Amino acid sequence: MFKRKLTALDYNDPIGCDITDEKQWRNVIVWLEDQKIRHYKIEEREALRNISSSSWPEALKQYLVDLQCPEDPAQRVASFDWLLGHAVRLVYGESVDKFKAAQPIERGADGKPKAASDDPFHHLDVNSPEFKSGLVSLATQLNMPRHEDPLVLLKAIAIIIKERLSKEAISTAGQKDTGIQLQLKNIDAGFEIKDPALLEAAKVLRLLHIQDLRDLQTKINETIVGVQSITANPKTDQRLGKVGR
């Protein structure tokens, strides 16, 4: 029942804390005073820290009196709940601005925190002048055309870096493709030429043309994949009442 408050106070074991266990009870009280409440001066905490002493319950009773706790010291649950609430108020009071700026955790229908967005650029302020300037500079270095939407440009840059500047791409950049060894005599030119020299030249030209077509198809496929990776995740603009960019 104290899990949330103990978690807020950064207690090392908020789930396993058992105040019915005398040793744990005394230790957590000392921890609260030493780390969070700090009502006593260090030299005044000796009686409270002496958890093995038979007079410790009296020290706790006096401690609650000094804190002006309204709960009966004999009511352990009520006293502990008040101490936790008091500690939380003190921690909050020390860092009001920090906690006011904190963003609430989004939770699903099951009460569990929602998973972080799969979009790695989800939390970036892509409309800031500094970001746009750096993005344009990076695109220029990569010899890429500019785009008016900084998020689209950023994702395009990410694709280029992944495909051309990754460790795998760099390691294979200097390797030559030896291809397949073919014998011209086994190649069909597709038409008849009586001159043997012209026939071989025609076969070579046909092979080069086929290679150019394959390279073109590969580039077309890469372009399609690149465009799909940019446009496949439409954003919802509630102000415009539509889905898409």
RODREN-262171 format. One record per residue (C-alpha): residue in three letters; x, y negated, z. Coordinates in steps of 0.1 Angstrom, whole numbers, plus 5000, padded with zeros to 4 digits. Layout:
BEGIN
residuo_X_Y_Z
ALA_X_Y_Z
...
//
This chain:
BEGIN
residuo_X_Y_Z
MET_5000_5000_5000
PHE_5030_4977_5003
LYS_5046_4986_4970
ARG_5038_4954_4951
LYS_5051_4931_4979
LEU_5082_4952_4984
THR_5089_4952_4947
ALA_5085_4914_4945
LEU_5111_4912_4973
ASP_5135_4935_4954
TYR_5135_4961_4981
ASN_5156_4991_4971
ASP_5129_5017_4976
PRO_5094_5002_4974
ILE_5077_5035_4967
GLY_5094_5056_4993
CYS_5092_5031_5022
ASP_5074_5048_5051
ILE_5068_5026_5081
THR_5055_5056_5101
ASP_5090_5068_5102
GLU_5106_5050_5131
LYS_5141_5047_5116
GLN_5127_5034_5083
TRP_5104_5010_5101
ARG_5132_4994_5121
ASN_5156_4993_5091
VAL_5131_4975_5069
ILE_5123_4949_5096
VAL_5161_4942_5099
TRP_5163_4940_5061
LEU_5135_4915_5059
GLU_5151_4892_5085
ASP_5186_4895_5071
GLN_5177_4891_5034
LYS_5145_4872_5030
ILE_5130_4856_5062
ARG_5163_4845_5079
HIS_5144_4829_5108
TYR_5172_4836_5133
LYS_5208_4824_5131
ILE_5231_4853_5124
GLU_5243_4855_5160
GLU_5207_4856_5172
ARG_5199_4888_5153
GLU_5219_4911_5174
ALA_5190_4925_5194
LEU_5169_4931_5162
ARG_5198_4947_5145
ASN_5204_4972_5173
ILE_5179_4997_5160
SER_5191_5025_5182
SER_5184_5005_5214
SER_5154_5015_5236
SER_5146_4978_5240
TRP_5142_4973_5202
PRO_5103_4972_5204
GLU_5106_4943_5228
ALA_5130_4926_5204
LEU_5105_4931_5176
LYS_5077_4917_5198
GLN_5097_4886_5205
TYR_5106_4882_5168
LEU_5069_4882_5159
VAL_5061_4857_5185
ASP_5089_4834_5173
LEU_5075_4837_5138
GLN_5040_4829_5151
CYS_5026_4861_5137
PRO_4989_4863_5145
GLU_4989_4901_5144
ASP_4992_4924_5173
PRO_5027_4940_5174
ALA_5011_4973_5183
GLN_4993_4972_5149
ARG_5022_4982_5127
VAL_5004_4981_5094
ALA_4989_4947_5100
SER_5021_4932_5113
PHE_5042_4946_5084
ASP_5017_4933_5059
TRP_5019_4898_5075
LEU_5057_4899_5075
LEU_5058_4908_5038
GLY_5034_4881_5029
HIS_5055_4856_5049
ALA_5087_4867_5032
VAL_5071_4864_4998
ARG_5059_4828_5006
LEU_5095_4819_5017
VAL_5111_4834_4985
TYR_5085_4816_4963
GLY_5091_4783_4982
GLU_5128_4785_4975
SER_5124_4788_4937
VAL_5090_4773_4928
ASP_5101_4761_4893
LYS_5116_4795_4885
PHE_5083_4813_4893
LYS_5061_4788_4876
ALA_5081_4793_4844
ALA_5078_4831_4846
GLN_5056_4847_4819
PRO_5030_4872_4830
ILE_5036_4909_4820
GLU_5011_4920_4793
ARG_4994_4952_4803
GLY_4973_4976_4783
ALA_4939_4991_4792
ASP_4956_5017_4813
GLY_4973_4991_4834
LYS_5008_4999_4822
PRO_5030_4972_4808
LYS_5028_4970_4771
ALA_5059_4981_4751
ALA_5081_4953_4737
SER_5073_4943_4701
ASP_5090_4964_4674
ASP_5098_4931_4656
PRO_5134_4922_4667
PHE_5126_4885_4658
HIS_5095_4883_4679
HIS_5108_4860_4706
LEU_5129_4837_4683
ASP_5119_4801_4678
VAL_5123_4802_4640
ASN_5110_4766_4636
SER_5137_4749_4657
PRO_5160_4726_4636
GLU_5191_4744_4650
PHE_5178_4778_4640
LYS_5169_4766_4605
SER_5203_4750_4600
GLY_5221_4781_4610
LEU_5199_4803_4589
VAL_5205_4782_4558
SER_5242_4782_4564
LEU_5243_4820_4567
ALA_5222_4824_4536
THR_5246_4802_4517
GLN_5276_4823_4528
LEU_5258_4854_4515
ASN_5249_4837_4482
MET_5212_4842_4488
PRO_5184_4819_4475
ARG_5166_4799_4502
HIS_5130_4805_4512
GLU_5106_4780_4528
ASP_5096_4804_4555
PRO_5125_4808_4579
LEU_5112_4842_4592
VAL_5111_4856_4557
LEU_5146_4844_4550
LEU_5159_4858_4583
LYS_5144_4893_4575
ALA_5159_4892_4540
ILE_5193_4883_4555
ALA_5190_4912_4580
ILE_5183_4936_4550
ILE_5214_4924_4531
ILE_5236_4927_4562
LYS_5222_4962_4569
GLU_5227_4975_4534
ARG_5259_4958_4524
LEU_5278_4949_4556
SER_5271_4979_4577
LYS_5300_5002_4587
GLU_5288_5028_4562
ALA_5285_5003_4533
ILE_5320_4988_4540
SER_5336_5022_4543
THR_5323_5032_4509
ALA_5328_4998_4492
GLY_5363_5007_4478
GLN_5354_5042_4467
LYS_5351_5048_4430
ASP_5323_5070_4416
THR_5340_5096_4395
GLY_5307_5107_4380
ILE_5302_5139_4360
GLN_5327_5149_4334
LEU_5310_5154_4301
GLN_5322_5166_4267
LEU_5311_5144_4238
LYS_5306_5174_4216
ASN_5279_5186_4239
ILE_5260_5153_4238
ASP_5231_5148_4214
ALA_5233_5114_4197
GLY_5196_5115_4189
PHE_5201_5109_4152
GLU_5223_5122_4124
ILE_5256_5105_4114
LYS_5279_5122_4089
ASP_5310_5103_4099
PRO_5326_5121_4130
ALA_5342_5089_4143
LEU_5309_5069_4141
LEU_5290_5099_4157
GLU_5313_5099_4188
ALA_5310_5061_4191
ALA_5272_5064_4189
LYS_5272_5090_4216
VAL_5293_5068_4239
LEU_5270_5039_4234
ARG_5240_5061_4242
LEU_5256_5072_4274
LEU_5264_5036_4284
HIS_5229_5026_4277
ILE_5215_5054_4298
GLN_5238_5044_4327
ASP_5226_5008_4324
LEU_5190_5019_4326
ARG_5197_5040_4357
ASP_5215_5010_4374
LEU_5185_4988_4365
GLN_5160_5013_4379
THR_5181_5015_4411
LYS_5181_4978_4415
ILE_5143_4976_4409
ASN_5137_5003_4436
GLU_5159_4984_4460
THR_5140_4952_4453
ILE_5107_4969_4459
VAL_5118_4984_4492
GLY_5132_4950_4503
VAL_5100_4932_4495
GLN_5079_4959_4512
SER_5100_4957_4544
ILE_5093_4919_4545
THR_5056_4919_4537
ALA_5045_4952_4553
ASN_5041_4936_4588
PRO_5016_4908_4583
LYS_5011_4883_4612
THR_4977_4872_4624
ASP_4972_4835_4625
GLN_4941_4830_4647
ARG_4940_4793_4639
LEU_4934_4800_4602
GLY_4911_4830_4609
LYS_4930_4853_4587
VAL_4957_4880_4586
GLY_4988_4875_4565
ARG_5014_4848_4558
//
